[in-house]
Amino acid sequence: MTAQKGSNTCLEEPMRLCMMFHVLPFNIMENMFYSASPVPVTFYSNLGVIDDQALNFEDHVIDDAFISMAVKSSSYFELAVSTFIGCCTLASSLHGTKEDREFISNFF
């Protein structure tokens, strides 16, 4: 994990995409993007540990915090985890049909 966090290799693909957007028309890039890297229907993300020392609002004591995530287009379900002062919080987002919502409700 330390090696991965210290590496910039995760930025290579977004940087290449940014350069390509300057060369190719948007509609071509959009088609290429979705054919090469479709957004998964279900996604799990470890959003990380929130540094309680860095989360500072002067005299206000923060005793609870979590990170949420962006919901992609339908159908999409994401389960994410973040940690604050040793407390792990699971957050979920759903953008889908009524049947998708019932399925996820039954699952939990």
C-alpha positions in Angstrom: 0.0 0.0 0.0 2.8 2.4 0.8 4.5 1.8 -2.5 1.2 2.4 -4.4 0.5 5.6 -2.5 4.0 6.9 -3.2 3.7 6.1 -6.9 2.4 8.4 -9.7 1.6 5.6 -12.1 -2.1 6.0 -11.3 -1.9 9.4 -13.0 -0.6 8.1 -16.3 -3.9 7.1 -17.8 -5.8 10.4 -16.9 -2.8 12.4 -18.3 -2.9 10.5 -21.6 -6.7 11.0 -21.8 -6.3 14.7 -21.1 -3.7 15.0 -24.0 -6.0 13.0 -26.3 -8.9 15.3 -25.6 -6.8 18.2 -27.0 -6.2 16.3 -30.2 -9.4 14.4 -31.0 -13.0 15.6 -31.1 -15.1 15.0 -28.0 -17.5 12.5 -29.6 -14.7 10.3 -30.8 -13.0 10.4 -27.4 -16.3 9.6 -25.6 -16.9 6.5 -27.8 -13.3 5.4 -27.3 -13.5 5.8 -23.6 -16.7 3.8 -23.1 -15.6 1.1 -25.4 -12.2 0.8 -23.7 -13.2 1.3 -20.1 -16.9 0.9 -19.3 -18.0 2.1 -15.9 -18.7 -1.0 -13.7 -22.2 -1.7 -12.6 -21.0 -2.5 -9.1 -18.0 -0.8 -7.6 -16.2 -1.0 -4.2 -13.8 1.8 -3.1 -11.6 2.3 -0.1 -11.7 6.0 0.1 -9.0 6.1 2.8 -8.3 7.3 6.3 -9.3 10.9 7.3 -6.5 12.6 9.2 -8.2 13.9 12.4 -5.3 16.3 13.0 -5.7 17.9 9.5 -9.5 18.2 9.9 -9.3 21.3 11.9 -12.0 24.0 12.3 -10.3 26.1 15.1 -12.3 25.6 18.3 -14.9 23.2 16.9 -14.3 19.6 17.9 -15.0 17.1 15.1 -15.9 13.7 16.5 -17.3 12.1 13.4 -16.5 12.3 9.7 -16.7 10.1 6.6 -16.1 10.5 2.9 -18.9 9.9 0.4 -18.7 9.2 -3.3 -20.1 10.4 -6.6 -22.9 8.3 -8.2 -22.4 7.5 -11.8 -25.1 7.0 -14.4 -27.7 4.3 -14.2 -27.5 1.5 -13.3 -24.8 1.9 -10.7 -24.1 0.8 -7.2 -21.1 1.7 -5.1 -20.1 0.7 -1.7 -17.3 2.7 -0.1 -15.4 2.7 3.2 -13.6 5.5 5.0 -12.0 5.6 8.5 -11.9 8.4 11.0 -10.3 8.1 14.5 -10.4 4.3 14.3 -14.1 4.2 13.2 -14.8 2.6 9.9 -17.9 3.9 8.0 -19.5 2.1 5.1 -21.4 4.4 2.6 -23.4 3.3 -0.4 -24.9 5.0 -3.4 -27.4 3.7 -5.9 -28.6 5.1 -9.2 -30.9 2.6 -10.7 -34.5 1.3 -11.2 -37.0 0.5 -8.5 -36.1 -3.2 -8.9 -32.4 -2.3 -8.4 -33.3 -0.5 -5.1 -35.4 -3.5 -3.9 -32.6 -5.9 -4.7 -30.0 -3.8 -2.8 -32.5 -3.3 0.1 -33.0 -7.0 0.3 -29.2 -7.6 0.1 -28.6 -5.4 3.1 
